[in-house]
């Protein structure tokens, strides 16, 4: 008789981000997605890093309180780009995206991603922010216009992403690339460890 293997803990991603879901799946995890619909404008913080963390914690808490998340491990994340001390999220419109890219050219910013994991079985919560420096290239005005016309920058924090059309305009990064895409897997592993959960036990 073959030994019984325990089913992995249910994992819930409190985010609508396809990039975050893809990162988790590539790492062998199979999360359910429950979008928090949290109003990001209701949170303020002194620094971009604190804002990213506060938003991640709020999104995770909203989803963790839902009946369908009972017993699961809930992951909440939020990303902002810190440039000149300001927290930059998704641009509101094409004009803002264009101005953003023209201001970022040839410069470096820090992508801050807040992470929060809530174990709804125990009620315990752990959270932290990961930071990655991003060195922007110098796309021409025509390249910026073409990129903004694609629509992509309106859907990503900082108006760029490493895993999309803007990748050729990023000269390099210092830190975890996954963090720029939306979720730091090394940090997630560490946070799960604080809750007594090994990430290998969550492999689907």
Protein Blocks (a to p, Z undefined) as FASTA:
>chain_A
ZZdddddddddddbfbfklmmmmmmnopacddddfkiafklpccfbfklmmmmmmmmmmm
mmmmpmklgoiacddddddddeehiacdddfbfklmmmmmmmmgopacddddddddddfk
nopacddddddddddddddfklmmmmmmnommmmcghhiafklmklmmpgbdcdjfklmn
opafklmmmmmmmnopafklmpZZ
